[in-house]
Amino acid sequence: MAVRTCLSRFPADAEAQESCGIPWALTVTPFSAVDEHGKPPECGSDGHLLPRCENCWAYFNTHCELDHWSWSCALCGSLNGLTSEAVDRYSQPQACAELRSAFIDLEIPVEGSAGDAMRARPVYVAAVDLSSSEEFLELIKSALLAALEALSPGSLFGLVTFSHKIGLYDVQGAIPVVKNVFIPPDSDGGLAVNLEDVMPLLSFLAPVENCKDRIAAALETLKPTTSWERTTAAGQGLDGVLLGGRGFGVAMEALISYLSSEYGNTFALARVFAFLSGPPDYGAGQLDTRRYGEQYASKGEDADLALLPEQTPFYKDLAAVAVQAGVCVDIFAVTNEYTDLASLKFLSIESGGSLFLYANTDDSTLPQDMYRMLSRSFAFGCVLRLRTSSEFKPGHAYGHFFPDPQYENVQHIICCDSFATYAYDFEFANHDGFSRHTEPPVIQIAFQYTVVVPCEEKSNADLNSATRFTHSLKRRLRIRTLQYSTARDINDLYDSVDSEVVLSILVHKVMFTSLEQGVRESRLLLRDWLVILTAQYNDAHKLVQYENASSVSHVDVAFSQCPQLQPLPRLVFALLRSPLLRFHEEGVHPDYRTYLQCLYSALEPSSLQRAIYPVLMSFATPDKQAYPRHSLSRAALITSGSPIFFLDAFTNLIVYYSPTADASLPYPPPHDCLLRTTINRLKQDRSITPKLTFIHGQHGDATAFESYLIEEQDVDGTGFPSITGFVAFLEEVSRDVAEYLKQ
């Protein structure tokens, strides 16, 4: 569980927090195997016996005062008694994880009998769009073959297709058999028959270790539906206009209902991989994609505001059904046409899944992403709870979860991997803040989760695979308790800033605002925040110089007196230039913006900073690094004199050879060099597969690389390159600060 705060020293009171201008917040990656310093938790058992405060329900931890028969809560100060069993337990401190560390991971009993737990098997279902092309289906076949290699023995796999009909595949016989159910074209109609009546679920779900070859054979039979089939199904003449035939909404609704019958019996979590080649345009859940086009320019509407919210609650409501059925949905959209991911995203992110977007099939990393996603461990049925000491409390929470309807500050996470990150901001509970007479601020994060642990039993030849491979459920409670100090003054606060975490919180806030009020308002709020922060910093350090009583002559916009604040102007500039906040007329596709929102809102701070402001390093040769970091400008390239540059933009990795690079330098770089080693290490640490590109400036198109040199671009929405992009931005901020200080 990695926890990072915007301020490592907390503000003493609300006035100090307001005057410093820095968000008071933290990010947490609960299923990370180590903390932010690389240290793993202390592991133990009997988590259900861990003492809890009778007043605030916080868990006992190393920051609590422990007497022989009682303990004082580090969060609220209440005195709590110990049972005789706990007294005996704590008489041997080294035997208890909670006495050895403030970061613990304890097993707790699983509800139900051991037999029920042993029958829990991982279930995976692929839902494939047949209203597509041959190229799309070839890519999906490759992705699913990669997925089959990553699945553990004992997993169950199902294959379903959708178009104007739903196809269920039985792959447990000698020849794959598909049974079809037609989808009614009505936007409010369901299937005439339940899928369970078409094919029993346990006939549909096949054990991977027995049926891998048959599943592969079934994949080879997938063919796109023809225009004739779809036109006829839609009730149109052959010379009519094709209205569509992608009944995604009905298919997902029926599939989730189909799987729910075995929830808690055959599986504790089912994952559905939904592969889309375009917008749902048939039956219930169909989307009107005509809202994307030139009509906004003619009507004078704000396209950025109109295209970001969902147009129907269908998929958000379906996500709630999926959560109740224990089904997690991952959506993989492979298309460059408008698909309205703003409406579809809720089905994935609220059910604990992910949303992926690939513009085309030619250079798609879908097979690698599938293998990567299924190869890493994940937790499910998670409950995340954040508690604080009494002087302050959590404000907003950000991330892919759904809040508990009954309890405050409790979030439910259906599926969580080691990369998933969430954020909270804080506010004071009263005007007094942290006085000198109170205990230090304390935060406790409790993360309760379940993992499926495979257990290979007897391997006698007379036992079939289904008997040999079983899985058990392990329920665990991970707790992290952190104690912080308070800042003496505003300079102390500024010295404790973590700019990466500040950027994370800013990204969450501007995304939230853009969904509610539009991109333009988000941009204004972000610029205003930087102006106010700069003004408060200048005022705190007495740096403002006046020509006369009413005219400001100099403002320090570079934060020269505080190294911790110095990255922030560049990060804000980069965020304003990012597709998250660029205008619709600059060519930012609304689906791409939605995809980035879903991706960025789950990234930990270091990864998010690379995505917003990429890392640019240089090499003298493929085996010798020159400089570890450059600003994103052509001037930096010229002045460095290095022949090779490597840019890490999180989703894209670019190796760029300067046009003046010595012809003796090997291109592309050899596989055993330092540069390649750096690239491979970065790729292994990613939640998704970054696209790797090699460009030689002498005889290749360098546009892809140069587009990341954002410091020479403006932020006023025209999109045209400017030699004074970042410089002009700082000058504008300086003028705005001067105006602000005169008020």
C-alpha positions in Angstrom: 0.0 0.0 0.0 1.8 3.1 -1.3 0.6 6.4 0.2 1.8 9.8 -0.9 0.7 13.3 0.3 0.8 16.7 -1.4 2.3 18.0 1.8 4.5 15.8 4.0 4.0 18.4 6.8 0.4 19.3 7.4 -1.0 22.9 7.7 -1.6 23.9 11.4 -5.1 25.3 10.7 -7.6 26.2 8.0 -6.0 29.7 7.6 -2.5 28.2 7.0 -4.0 25.7 4.5 -5.8 28.4 2.6 -2.9 30.8 2.5 -0.4 28.3 1.1 -2.5 27.5 -2.0 -1.4 23.8 -2.2 -4.1 21.1 -2.1 -4.2 19.1 1.1 -4.6 15.6 -0.2 -3.1 12.2 -0.6 -3.0 9.3 -3.1 -3.2 5.6 -2.2 -2.4 2.5 -4.2 -3.9 -0.1 -1.8 -3.0 -3.3 -3.5 0.6 -2.3 -4.2 2.8 -5.0 -2.7 5.1 -2.4 -1.0 4.8 1.0 0.4 6.1 4.2 -1.3 9.6 3.4 0.0 9.6 -0.2 -1.3 9.0 -1.8 2.0 6.5 -4.8 2.2 3.9 -5.1 5.0 4.2 -7.3 8.0 2.0 -10.4 7.4 0.0 -12.3 10.0 -3.2 -14.1 10.7 -6.3 -13.6 12.9 -7.1 -10.2 11.5 -10.7 -10.5 12.9 -9.2 -10.5 16.4 -7.4 -7.1 15.9 -8.7 -4.7 18.6 -10.8 -1.7 17.4 -11.6 1.6 19.1 -15.0 1.6 20.7 -15.4 5.3 19.8 -14.1 5.8 16.2 -13.7 2.1 15.1 -10.0 2.6 14.1 -7.8 -0.4 14.4 -5.1 -0.9 17.0 -1.7 0.1 15.6 1.9 0.9 16.7 1.1 4.6 17.3 -1.3 3.7 20.1 -0.3 3.7 23.7 -0.5 0.2 25.1 -0.8 -0.7 28.8 -1.3 -4.1 30.3 -5.1 -4.1 30.2 -5.9 -1.2 27.9 -4.8 0.9 24.9 -5.4 4.5 23.8 -6.5 5.2 20.3 -4.0 7.2 18.2 -6.8 8.8 16.2 -9.4 9.9 18.7 -7.6 9.4 22.1 -10.2 7.1 23.6 -9.2 4.6 26.2 -10.1 1.0 25.3 -10.0 -2.2 27.3 -8.2 -5.4 26.1 -9.7 -8.9 26.4 -7.8 -11.6 28.2 -7.0 -13.2 24.8 -5.6 -9.9 23.5 -3.5 -9.5 26.7 -2.0 -13.0 26.2 -1.5 -12.2 22.5 0.4 -9.0 23.2 2.6 -10.5 25.9 4.8 -11.7 23.0 5.2 -8.5 20.9 7.4 -10.1 18.2 4.7 -12.7 17.4 2.1 -10.0 16.4 2.4 -8.1 13.1 0.4 -5.2 14.5 3.1 -4.6 17.2 6.0 -4.9 14.7 4.8 -2.4 12.0 2.3 0.3 11.2 1.8 -1.4 7.8 0.3 -4.9 8.2 -1.5 -7.5 6.1 -3.6 -10.0 8.1 -5.7 -13.0 7.0 -9.2 -13.1 8.2 -11.7 -16.0 8.0 -13.6 -16.5 4.7 -17.4 -16.6 5.1 -18.8 -20.0 4.3 -17.4 -23.5 4.5 -14.0 -24.6 3.2 -15.8 -26.6 0.5 -17.5 -23.5 -0.9 -14.1 -21.7 -0.9 -12.5 -24.6 -2.8 -15.1 -24.5 -5.5 -14.3 -20.8 -6.3 -12.8 -20.8 -9.9 -11.8 -17.8 -11.9 -14.3 -17.2 -14.7 -13.4 -15.2 -17.9 -15.8 -14.5 -20.8 -14.9 -12.9 -24.1 -17.8 -11.0 -25.8 -16.8 -10.4 -29.4 -18.4 -7.9 -31.8 -19.2 -9.5 -35.1 -20.6 -6.3 -36.7 -17.0 -5.6 -37.6 -14.3 -6.3 -40.1 -12.0 -9.3 -40.8 -9.0 -7.2 -39.6 -10.8 -6.5 -36.3 -11.6 -10.2 -35.7 -8.0 -11.3 -36.6 -6.8 -8.9 -33.9 -9.3 -10.2 -31.3 -8.3 -13.8 -32.1 -4.6 -12.9 -31.4 -5.6 -11.2 -28.2 -7.6 -14.1 -26.9 -4.9 -16.6 -27.8 -2.5 -14.5 -25.7 -5.1 -14.4 -22.9 -5.5 -18.2 -22.9 -1.7 -18.5 -22.3 -1.9 -16.2 -19.3 -4.9 -17.9 -17.6 -4.1 -20.1 -14.7 -5.1 -23.8 -14.8 -8.5 -24.4 -13.4 -9.9 -21.2 -14.9 -13.2 -21.3 -16.8 -13.6 -19.6 -20.1 -16.7 -18.7 -22.2 -17.0 -17.3 -25.7 -20.0 -15.2 -26.8 -20.6 -13.1 -29.9 -23.0 -10.2 -30.5 -24.3 -8.3 -33.5 -28.1 -8.4 -34.3 -28.0 -11.7 -32.4 -26.1 -13.3 -29.5 -24.1 -16.4 -30.1 -23.2 -18.8 -27.3 -20.3 -21.3 -27.9 -20.1 -24.8 -26.5 -16.5 -25.7 -26.9 -16.5 -28.8 -24.6 -17.4 -31.2 -27.4 -15.3 -32.5 -30.3 -16.6 -29.7 -32.6 -17.5 -26.2 -31.4 -21.2 -25.5 -31.5 -22.8 -22.1 -31.5 -26.4 -21.4 -30.5 -27.9 -18.0 -31.5 -30.6 -15.8 -30.0 -31.9 -12.9 -32.0 -32.0 -9.4 -30.4 -35.2 -7.4 -30.9 -34.6 -4.1 -32.6 -36.7 -2.2 -30.1 -34.7 0.2 -27.9 -36.6 -1.0 -24.8 -36.9 -4.7 -25.6 -35.1 -7.6 -24.0 -34.5 -11.2 -25.3 -37.5 -13.5 -25.8 -35.6 -16.3 -24.0 -33.1 -16.4 -21.2 -29.5 -17.5 -22.1 -29.7 -20.2 -19.5 -32.5 -21.9 -21.4 -30.4 -21.7 -24.6 -27.4 -23.3 -23.1 -26.7 -24.3 -19.4 -24.0 -22.0 -18.0 -21.7 -24.9 -17.0 -21.9 -26.1 -20.6 -20.9 -22.6 -21.8 -18.0 -22.2 -19.3 -15.2 -24.6 -20.3 -12.1 -25.5 -18.3 -9.1 -23.9 -20.0 -6.7 -26.7 -19.4 -8.9 -29.2 -21.1 -10.4 -27.1 -23.9 -7.7 -24.6 -25.0 -7.3 -26.2 -28.4 -11.1 -26.3 -28.9 -11.4 -22.6 -27.8 -8.7 -21.8 -30.4 -10.7 -23.7 -33.0 -13.9 -21.9 -32.1 -12.1 -18.5 -32.5 -11.1 -19.5 -36.1 -14.8 -19.8 -36.9 -15.6 -16.1 -36.1 -16.7 -14.2 -39.2 -18.2 -10.7 -39.6 -21.9 -10.5 -40.1 -22.7 -9.4 -43.6 -24.6 -6.2 -44.5 -27.4 -8.5 -45.9 -27.8 -10.2 -42.5 -27.9 -7.0 -40.5 -30.2 -5.2 -43.0 -32.7 -8.1 -42.9 -32.5 -8.4 -39.2 -33.3 -4.7 -38.9 -36.4 -5.2 -41.0 -35.2 -3.2 -43.9 -35.3 -3.9 -47.6 -32.1 -4.8 -49.4 -32.0 -1.4 -50.9 -32.7 0.3 -47.6 -30.3 2.3 -45.5 -28.5 0.1 -43.0 -29.4 1.4 -39.5 -27.0 -0.8 -37.6 -26.7 -4.2 -36.1 -24.5 -4.0 -33.0 -26.7 -5.0 -30.1 -24.1 -4.5 -27.4 -26.4 -3.3 -24.6 -28.8 -6.2 -24.8 -25.9 -8.7 -25.1 -24.2 -7.3 -21.9 -27.5 -7.2 -20.0 -28.3 -10.8 -20.9 -24.7 -12.0 -20.3 -24.5 -10.4 -16.8 -27.9 -12.0 -15.9 -26.7 -15.3 -17.3 -23.5 -15.3 -15.1 -25.3 -14.1 -12.0 -27.0 -17.4 -11.5 -23.6 -19.0 -10.4 -22.3 -16.0 -8.4 -21.0 -17.3 -5.1 -21.2 -20.9 -6.2 -19.0 -21.5 -9.3 -17.2 -18.2 -9.1 -16.6 -15.3 -6.7 -15.7 -12.9 -9.5 -16.3 -13.2 -13.3 -14.4 -11.0 -15.8 -16.0 -10.1 -19.1 -13.8 -8.8 -21.9 -16.0 -6.8 -24.3 -14.5 -6.2 -27.7 -16.2 -3.3 -29.6 -15.5 -2.1 -33.2 -18.0 0.8 -33.1 -21.0 2.3 -31.2 -23.9 0.2 -30.0 -26.6 1.0 -32.6 -29.2 -1.7 -32.3 -31.7 -2.7 -29.6 -31.7 -1.5 -26.0 -28.6 0.6 -25.0 -28.1 1.9 -28.6 -26.4 5.3 -28.7 -27.1 8.3 -31.0 -23.7 9.2 -32.5 -25.1 12.0 -34.5 -24.4 14.3 -31.6 -20.8 14.4 -32.7 -20.3 16.6 -35.8 -20.4 20.0 -37.3 -23.8 20.9 -35.7 -22.2 22.4 -32.6 -20.2 24.9 -34.6 -23.4 26.0 -36.4 -25.5 26.2 -33.2 -22.8 27.9 -31.2 -22.8 25.2 -28.6 -19.8 24.2 -26.5 -18.9 20.8 -28.0 -16.5 20.0 -25.2 -19.3 20.4 -22.6 -21.9 18.6 -24.7 -19.8 15.5 -25.6 -18.3 14.7 -22.3 -21.3 13.7 -20.2 -23.2 10.4 -20.9 -26.3 10.6 -23.1 -28.1 7.7 -21.4 -28.1 6.1 -17.9 -28.4 2.6 -19.5 -24.7 1.6 -19.0 -24.4 3.2 -15.5 -27.5 1.3 -14.4 -26.1 -1.9 -16.0 -22.9 -1.4 -14.0 -24.8 -1.5 -10.8 -26.4 -4.8 -11.9 -22.9 -6.1 -12.8 -21.6 -5.2 -9.3 -24.5 -7.2 -7.7 -23.7 -10.1 -9.9 -20.0 -10.1 -9.1 -19.1 -9.3 -12.8 -16.3 -7.0 -13.8 -16.4 -5.7 -17.3 -13.3 -4.6 -19.3 -14.1 -2.7 -22.6 -11.7 -2.9 -25.5 -12.8 -0.5 -28.3 -10.9 -0.9 -31.5 -12.2 1.9 -33.7 -11.6 5.4 -35.0 -15.3 6.3 -35.4 -17.2 8.1 -32.6 -18.4 5.4 -30.2 -19.5 7.6 -27.3 -17.2 6.1 -24.7 -18.5 8.8 -22.3 -21.7 6.7 -22.0 -20.1 3.3 -22.1 -17.3 4.0 -19.6 -19.4 3.5 -16.5 -19.9 -0.2 -17.3 -16.2 -0.7 -17.0 -14.9 1.7 -14.4 -17.8 1.2 -11.9 -17.7 -2.6 -12.2 -13.9 -2.5 -11.4 -12.8 -3.0 -15.0 -10.7 -0.9 -17.5 -11.4 1.0 -20.7 -9.0 0.6 -23.6 -9.1 2.5 -26.9 -7.1 1.5 -30.0 -7.4 3.8 -33.1 -6.7 0.9 -35.6 -5.8 -2.7 -35.9 -2.4 -2.2 -37.6 -0.2 -1.3 -34.7 -2.6 -2.2 -31.8 -1.0 -3.4 -28.6 -4.2 -5.3 -27.6 -2.7 -8.8 -27.4 0.2 -7.6 -25.2 -2.3 -5.6 -23.0 -4.5 -8.7 -22.6 -1.5 -10.9 -21.6 -0.1 -8.2 -19.3 -3.5 -7.6 -17.5 -4.1 -11.3 -16.9 -0.6 -12.2 -15.8 -0.6 -9.8 -12.8 -2.4 -10.5 -9.6 -5.6 -8.7 -8.6 -7.9 -8.4 -5.6 -11.7 -8.3 -5.7 -14.6 -7.7 -3.4 -12.6 -4.8 -1.8 -13.6 -2.3 0.8 -11.4 0.8 1.2 -11.9 2.9 4.4 -9.9 6.1 5.3 -10.0 7.4 8.9 -8.4 10.5 10.3 -7.7 11.9 13.8 -10.5 14.2 15.0 -9.1 17.6 14.0 -9.6 16.9 10.3 -11.7 14.8 7.9 -11.7 13.5 4.3 -13.5 15.7 1.8 -13.8 14.4 -1.8 -12.7 11.0 -2.9 -11.5 10.2 -6.5 -11.1 7.0 -8.4 -12.8 3.9 -9.9 -15.0 2.8 -7.1 -18.6 3.2 -5.9 -19.3 4.8 -2.5 -21.1 2.9 0.2 -24.7 4.0 0.4 -24.7 3.8 4.2 -21.3 4.7 5.6 -19.2 7.8 4.9 -15.7 7.5 3.6 -16.2 3.8 2.6 -15.6 2.8 -1.0 -16.3 -0.5 -2.6 -13.9 -1.7 -5.4 -15.0 -4.7 -7.3 -11.6 -5.5 -8.9 -8.3 -3.9 -8.0 -4.8 -4.5 -9.3 -1.4 -3.4 -8.0 -1.5 -0.2 -10.1 -5.0 1.1 -9.3 -4.7 4.4 -7.3 -7.3 6.5 -5.5 -7.2 10.0 -4.1 -8.7 11.9 -1.1 -8.5 15.5 -0.1 -8.9 16.8 3.4 -10.6 19.7 5.3 -10.5 20.8 8.9 -13.3 19.7 11.2 -13.1 22.9 13.2 -11.4 26.3 13.3 -8.8 25.3 15.9 -6.9 23.0 13.7 -3.9 21.2 15.2 -3.0 23.2 18.3 0.2 22.6 20.2 -1.7 20.6 22.8 -3.1 18.0 20.5 -1.5 14.8 19.3 0.1 14.7 15.8 -2.2 14.2 12.9 -2.9 10.5 12.1 -4.4 8.8 9.0 -5.4 5.2 8.9 -6.3 3.4 5.7 -7.9 0.0 5.9 -8.2 -2.2 2.8 -10.2 -5.5 3.0 -9.9 -7.7 0.0 -10.2 -11.2 -1.4 -7.7 -13.1 -3.6 -8.0 -16.4 -5.4 -5.2 -18.7 -4.6 -4.7 -21.7 -6.9 -4.0 -25.0 -5.1 -2.7 -27.9 -7.1 -3.9 -31.1 -5.5 -3.4 -34.8 -6.4 -1.9 -35.2 -9.9 -2.6 -38.9 -10.3 -3.2 -39.9 -13.9 -6.7 -41.3 -13.1 -7.9 -37.9 -11.9 -9.1 -35.4 -14.4 -7.9 -31.8 -14.5 -11.1 -30.4 -12.9 -10.4 -32.5 -9.9 -6.7 -31.8 -9.7 -6.9 -28.0 -9.9 -8.9 -26.1 -7.3 -8.8 -22.6 -6.0 -9.4 -21.2 -2.5 -10.5 -17.8 -1.5 -8.3 -15.8 0.9 -9.7 -12.8 2.7 -7.2 -10.3 4.0 -7.1 -7.0 5.9 -4.4 -4.6 5.0 -3.9 -1.6 7.3 -1.6 1.4 7.0 -1.4 3.9 9.9 0.6 7.1 9.3 1.5 9.9 11.7 2.4 13.3 10.4 4.0 16.5 11.8 2.5 20.0 11.3 4.3 22.9 9.6 5.7 25.8 11.6 4.9 28.4 8.9 4.1 28.7 5.2 7.8 28.3 4.2 7.8 25.0 6.1 4.7 23.9 4.1 6.3 24.9 0.7 9.4 22.9 1.6 7.2 19.8 2.1 5.4 19.9 -1.3 5.4 16.8 -3.5 4.7 18.2 -7.0 3.8 14.8 -8.5 1.0 14.3 -6.0 -0.1 17.9 -6.5 -0.4 17.2 -10.2 -2.5 14.1 -9.5 -5.0 16.0 -7.5 -5.1 18.8 -10.1 -5.9 16.3 -12.8 -8.7 14.8 -10.7 -10.2 18.2 -10.0 -10.0 19.5 -13.6 -11.6 16.3 -15.0 -14.4 16.6 -12.4 -14.9 20.2 -13.4 -14.8 19.5 -17.1 -17.6 16.9 -16.8 -19.7 19.3 -14.8 -19.0 22.7 -16.4 -16.9 22.0 -19.6 -13.3 22.2 -20.7 -13.2 26.0 -20.9 -14.1 26.4 -17.2 -11.6 23.8 -16.2 -8.8 25.6 -18.0 -9.8 28.9 -16.3 -9.8 27.3 -12.9 -6.4 25.7 -13.4 -4.8 29.0 -14.5 -6.5 30.9 -11.6 -5.0 28.3 -9.2 -1.5 28.8 -10.5 -1.9 32.6 -10.4 -3.2 32.6 -6.8 -0.4 30.1 -5.7 2.2 32.3 -7.3 0.8 35.4 -5.6 0.7 33.8 -2.2 4.3 32.5 -2.6 5.6 35.9 -3.6 3.7 37.5 -0.7 5.0 34.9 1.8 8.6 35.4 0.7 8.3 39.2 0.3 9.5 39.0 -3.3 7.1 41.5 -4.9 8.8 44.7 -6.2 6.7 47.8 -6.7 7.5 50.7 -9.0 5.1 52.9 -7.1 2.2 52.3 -4.8 -0.1 50.9 -7.5 2.3 49.2 -10.0 4.1 45.9 -9.6 7.5 45.7 -11.4 8.6 42.2 -10.7 7.0 38.9 -9.8 8.9 35.6 -9.2 7.0 33.1 -11.4 9.8 30.6 -11.4 9.6 29.9 -7.6 13.3 30.5 -7.3 13.3 30.4 -3.5 11.6 27.0 -3.3 12.8 24.0 -5.3 9.8 21.9 -4.4 7.4 24.4 -6.2 9.6 24.9 -9.2 8.1 22.1 -11.3 4.5 23.3 -10.9 4.4 26.0 -13.7 5.7 23.5 -16.3 3.2 20.9 -15.1 0.3 23.3 -15.3 1.4 24.4 -18.7 1.6 20.8 -19.8 -1.8 20.0 -18.4 -3.3 22.9 -20.3 -1.7 21.5 -23.5 -2.8 17.9 -22.8 -5.7 16.4 -24.7 -7.6 16.4 -21.4 -8.0 20.2 -21.7 -7.4 21.0 -25.3 -10.4 22.3 -27.2 -12.7 20.2 -29.5 -11.7 22.5 -32.4 -8.1 21.5 -32.0 -8.9 18.1 -33.2 -9.2 16.2 -29.8 -11.6 13.3 -30.4 -14.1 13.1 -27.5 -13.6 9.3 -27.2 -9.9 9.8 -26.9 -10.5 12.4 -24.2 -12.8 9.9 -22.3 -10.2 7.1 -22.6 -7.5 9.4 -21.1 -9.8 10.4 -18.3 -10.3 6.7 -17.4 -6.6 6.0 -17.7 -5.3 9.0 -15.9 -7.8 8.8 -13.0 -6.3 5.4 -11.9 -2.5 6.2 -12.4 -0.1 6.6 -9.5 1.6 10.1 -9.3 4.9 9.2 -11.0 3.3 7.5 -14.0 0.7 10.3 -14.3 3.5 13.0 -14.4 5.2 11.1 -17.3 1.8 11.0 -19.2 1.3 14.8 -18.7 4.9 16.0 -18.9 7.0 13.3 -20.6 10.6 12.5 -19.5 13.1 13.4 -22.2 16.7 12.1 -21.7 19.7 12.0 -24.0 22.4 9.5 -24.9 25.9 10.1 -26.3 25.8 6.5 -27.6 23.3 3.7 -27.2 25.5 2.5 -24.3 26.2 5.9 -22.6 23.6 8.3 -21.1 24.4 12.0 -21.6 21.7 13.8 -19.5 18.9 12.2 -17.5 16.3 15.0 -18.1 15.7 17.9 -20.5 12.9 20.4 -20.9 10.5 19.7 -23.7 11.8 22.2 -26.2 13.9 22.3 -29.4 16.3 24.6 -27.6 17.1 21.8 -25.2 17.8 19.4 -28.1 20.2 21.9 -29.7 22.1 23.0 -26.6 22.6 19.5 -25.3 24.5 18.5 -28.4 23.5 14.8 -27.9 22.9 12.7 -30.9 20.2 10.3 -29.4 17.1 11.3 -27.4 14.7 9.0 -25.6 11.2 10.3 -24.7 8.9 8.5 -22.2 5.3 9.7 -22.5 3.9 6.6 -20.5 1.7 5.4 -23.4 4.4 6.1 -26.0 8.2 5.6 -26.0 10.1 7.3 -28.8 13.8 6.9 -29.7 14.9 9.9 -31.8 18.2 10.2 -33.6 19.2 13.8 -34.4 19.7 14.6 -38.1 23.3 15.5 -37.2 23.9 12.1 -35.4 27.1 10.4 -36.5 26.5 7.8 -39.2 28.6 5.3 -37.3 26.0 5.1 -34.5 23.9 2.0 -34.9 20.3 2.6 -35.8 18.0 1.3 -34.4 20.0 0.8 -31.2 21.2 -2.8 -30.6 19.2 -5.1 -28.3 22.0 -5.5 -25.7 22.7 -1.8 -25.2 21.9 0.5 -22.2 19.2 2.3 -24.1 17.4 -0.9 -24.9 17.8 -2.1 -21.3 16.2 1.1 -20.1 13.3 0.7 -22.5 12.6 -2.9 -21.5 12.7 -2.0 -17.8 10.2 0.8 -18.3 7.9 -1.4 -20.4 7.8 -4.1 -17.6 6.7 -1.5 -15.0 3.7 -0.3 -17.0 0.1 -1.1 -16.4 -0.4 -1.0 -20.2 1.9 -1.8 -23.1 3.5 1.4 -24.4 4.0 1.8 -28.1 7.7 1.9 -29.1 8.8 4.1 -32.1 12.2 4.7 -33.6 12.7 7.9 -35.7 15.8 9.0 -37.5 15.6 12.8 -38.1 17.8 12.6 -41.2 15.4 10.4 -43.2 12.3 9.9 -41.2 9.2 11.9 -40.3 9.9 13.5 -36.9 6.4 14.9 -36.3 5.5 12.3 -33.7 8.5 13.2 -31.6 8.2 17.0 -32.2 4.6 17.0 -31.1 5.8 16.3 -27.5 8.0 19.5 -27.5 5.2 21.3 -25.9 7.1 24.2 -24.4 7.2 25.8 -27.9 3.4 25.6 -28.3 0.8 28.0 -27.1 -2.1 27.4 -24.7 -4.7 29.7 -26.1 -6.4 27.1 -28.2 -5.1 27.9 -31.7 -2.7 24.9 -31.7 -0.1 26.7 -33.8 3.6 26.3 -32.8 5.2 29.3 -31.2 8.8 30.0 -30.2 7.6 31.6 -27.0 5.0 29.1 -25.8 6.1 28.4 -22.2 7.9 31.8 -22.0 4.7 33.6 -23.1 2.7 31.6 -20.6 4.9 32.6 -17.7 4.7 36.3 -18.8 0.9 36.0 -18.8 0.9 34.5 -15.3 3.2 37.3 -14.1 0.8 39.9 -15.4 -2.2 38.1 -13.8 -0.3 37.9 -10.5 0.4 41.6 -10.6 -3.3 42.3 -11.2 -4.2 39.9 -8.4 -1.8 41.6 -5.9 -3.2 45.1 -6.7 -6.7 44.0 -5.7 
